[in-house]
Amino acid sequence: MTLPRLLQRTALAATALTALASAAVADATEAPGQFPSSFRTQEIPTNGTTIHVRVGGTGPAVVLLHGYGDTGDMWVPLAAKLVTNHTVIVPDLRGLGLSARADKGFEKANQAEDIAGVMDALGARTAEVVAHDIGNMVAYALAARHSDRVTKLVLMDAPVPGIGPWEEILKNPLLWHFRFGGPDMERLVEGRERIYLDRFWNEFSANPKNFPEAARVHYAQLYAGPGRMHAGFSQFAAFDQDAIDNRAWLAAHGKLTMPVLAIGGGASFGATMATVTRAGADNVQEKVIDGSGHWLMEEQPTATVAAIDAFLNAPSSR
């Protein structure tokens, strides 16, 4: 199987000094965008933690799950579109963004229960789920364990532990950060969060200039908060258990049956995203977003939003 371009690309040139200089002159309070004024924020106790959630709109529920290097704020363009005919629910994952600090519970099967609890608290018996990166892994666990509650699923530009060519993907040196963690690594990154995160924003973009400076400043500031990098590293540290959990669930229960849209960035996973997804789901549609690397919502928001909106609003074939 051919690995995605993301795993074959060489590092793009970007220096830490340039990144720090840019951050120094940017407004550290400037978010990558603002949710529509109709949205409210809510702190929801669930599954032994508290999840920060943005909620807006009326109609069928849709849950948007972010990945590493982002928070729920990445979804502003999509939320603004979907709020016209959905109840849009946008959590920050366990321990990240503005959710409560957390030291454990980062196995994706457990985080799926975080999201199920958020849905319960908001009266959402069922929901469509849209996810990116680490969010894919939580979304897959949610859809597998609560298949009666997830009506449609969108997975964007990241594999799921234990599903498809997972072991082959792990061998690629560009994914060194999957094994980067622990107290010493946290100390090395402390105070240098922007340097660390810039590497991913740059290397995994088709064009690093398309990941906006305001978003970089915003997310670096959030990830510099107490316990946030620990939570980020812990998301990756749980991958081995996630793979065990997913393989066991797939063997016992089979593939997902709800409609799934697999989106890959043209300069990243591309069509391989759909191939990987079909290892864990039966009803998979494919979409490749040209001109984008891994960071689809930052690099090509218009095309990405259009693809997701069309899928969610199409009649279900389930």
N, C-alpha and C positions, 0 to 999 in steps of 0.2 A: 504494500500500500504506500502511496506517495505521501510523505508528510506535508503539511501545509506550509505555505511560503513563510509564515511567521516563524516557523521552527528552523528555517534554512537561511534566513536573512543575516547578514553581518551587521554589526552595530553601526548605527548612524553617528556621525561626529557631533558631539555636543559637550562642552566643558562645564564643569561645576561652577567655575568663576563667572562665566557668562550668565548662568542660571541665577546665581546669587545676586549679581548686579541687577538683573531684571526684577527680581523679587523685591529688592530694596526700594525701588522707585515706584512699584505698583501699590495700589490701594489694597491693603491686606483684608479689608472688610468687604471687598467687592466679590459678590457671588457670581457663579457662571451664568446666572439667570434667576428670575423670580417666578415662582409659581403664581398662577392667576389669583387675584384678590379673593376669590370665592373659596380658596383653600384654607383649611384650618390645620393647626398642628395639635398633636395629642400624644401623651405619654401613656403607653398601654402596658400594664403589668401582664406578663405571660411567661409560663414555663420557667419560672425562677429568675427572670430578668425583667427589664423594662425597655420596650422598644419605642423609639421616636418615630412617629408616623405623620405624614401629611395626607390629608383627605379632602377631596372636593368632588362636586358633581352629583348627579343622580343617574340611576339606571343600573344595568348589570355591572357587577364589580370587576375591576381589573387591578391586579397587584403587580407592581413594578419592582424588581429586585436588582440592586446594583452589584458591582464587582469591586475588586481590589483596585486602589488608586482613585476611586470615585466614592461618593456617597449617594443617597437618594436624590441629591440635587442634580445629578446627571440627566434625570428624566424630565426636566422642565419642558423642553419642546414637545415631547410626546404627551405629557400630562395636559398641556394646553390644548392639544388636538383632541384627545380622548374625553376630556371633561364635558364635551358637548353632548355626549350620549352614554357616558359611563360614570359610575362611582369609582374614582381613581384613588387607589391606596398605595402610598409610597413609603415603605419603611426604610430605616437605616438598619443594616444587619447587626446582629449581636456584637456588642463591644465597639462598633464603629460609628463614625459620624457623631450624632447627638444622642444615640442610644446609651443606656447605662453602661458604665464600665463593667467588664466581665473578664474573669480569669479562666473560665472553663466552659464546656458545653459547645465547642465549635465543630463537633461532628455534624455533618450536613443533615443527617437524619434527625438530630436533635434540633437544629435550627429550623427544620421544616415544621416542627411543633411550635416554635416561636411564631411562625407565620400563620399557622392554623389558629393559634390563640388570638392573633391580631384580627383575623377574619371573624372569629367568634365574637370578639369584643365589639366589632363594628356591624354585626348582624349580617355578614356576608356568608351565606350558606355555601355558595359556589362562587368561583371567580375564574376569569381568564388570567393567565400569569405570563408576564414578559420578563426575561432575565438576561443578564450579561455577565460573563466571566465567572467569578465565585458565585454570583447569583444563579447561574445555570445549575450549579451543583445542588444548591438549596432547592431550586425549583424542581429539579428532577426527583429529589427525595420526597418533596411534597406531592408531586403528581403520582409517584409510585405508591406511596403510603396512604394517600387520600384521593384516589383516582375518581371517586364520586364527587369530589369537590372542585376539581380542576377541569374546566370545560374545553379550553384551548391553551396551548403552550407555545411560547416563542423562546428559543434558545439562540444566543448570539455569541459567536466567535470564541468559544472555549470548550474544551472537552469535559467529560464527566468522569471522575475517578472510577476505574474498574470497568468502564463501558467501552467496547471497541478496542482500538490499538493503544490503550492507555500505557502499557509498559514500554512500547516503542517510543511514544511521545516523551516519556520521562527521561529517556537516554540523551535527549538533545541538550547540549551545553548551554544554550540560550535560556533554558529553564532552571538555571542554577538556584534561583531564588525559591524554588519549591522546597529546597532543603536548608535554606538560610533562616536560622532562628535560634532561640535560646537567649539567656541573660547576657552573654558577651556580645552577641550580635545586636541586641537591643541597645547596649551601651555604645557600641560603635556608631549606630545610626542616630542616637539621641542628639538633638540640636542640628542634625544634618538631614532631616526628613526630606527637604526639597531636593537635595542632591540625589538621594536614593530614588525618590519617585520620578524625577526627571528622566532617569535612565529608562524606565518603562514607558513613560509618555513619549519619549523620543524614539526608542528602538522599535516599538511596536506600532508606530504611526506610518502611514504611507508618506506623509509629509509632516514633520513635527510642528511646522508653523500652523497647522490646522488644529492643534490642541491649544486653545486660547490661553494667553498669559493670565488673564483674570481667573480662569478655572484652576490653573496650576497653583496660584497663590492661595486661593480659597481652600483647595483640598490639602495642600501642604500644611496650612495652618490647622486644619481639623485633625490631620494625622499626627501632628505634633502634640496634641492634647494628652493628658495623663492616661496611660494604658492603651492608647489607640494603636501604636505600632505593635505592642504585645498582642493585641487582638488580631491585627493583620497577620503577623507571623503565625499565630495559632490557627488561623484559617488554613494555612498551608500545611502546618504540622499534623493536621487531622486527616490529610489525604489518604494515608495508608489505611486507616480505619474506614474512611469513606469507601475506598475501593473494595474492602472486604464486605462492607454492608451492601453495596450495590450489586456485587456479583451474587451474593447470597439471595438478595431479593429478586433479581432477574431470574435466577435458576428456579426459584420457588413459585414465582408469580407471572413470569413472562414479560413481554415488552409492553410499553405504554400503548394505549389504544386511542386516546383522544387525538384530534388533529394537532400536529406540531409543525411550526415553521422554523427551519434552521437557517439562520442568516450568517454568512461569512463575509468579512471584508475582502475585497478583491486582491489587496496586497497582504493578506493575512491568511486565515483559514480557507477563504474562498469556498469552492464547491465541496471541499473536504469536510466542511462543517455538516453538511447533510449526510455524507457517507458515515461519519462518526455517529451522528444522531440515529441513523437507521439501525445501528447495533442495539439500541435500547428502545426503539419506538417503531410501530407498524405504519402509521399514517403520517408520513413526513413530506412536507413541501420544502422546496429549496429556493433560496434567494441569495444572490451575490451582489454586494454593493460596491460598484466600481469607484475607484479613487479613495478608498478607505483602507486603513489598516485595522488594527484591533479596536480602536476607540471610535466605534461607529457613530455614537451620538454626538461626539465632539467634532469628528472629521467630516461627516456627511449627514448632518441631522435631517435635512429635508427629505432625502431619498430614503433614509432609514425609517423615519416617521411614516412616510407614505406606504412603505411596504408593510409595516406592522398594522397600520390602520386598515388597509385593504384586507389583510388576513383576518383581523378580529371582527370586521364588519361583514365578512362574507358568510353566507349560510353554512352552518356546520354540516359536515358529511359524516359525523360520528354516528 
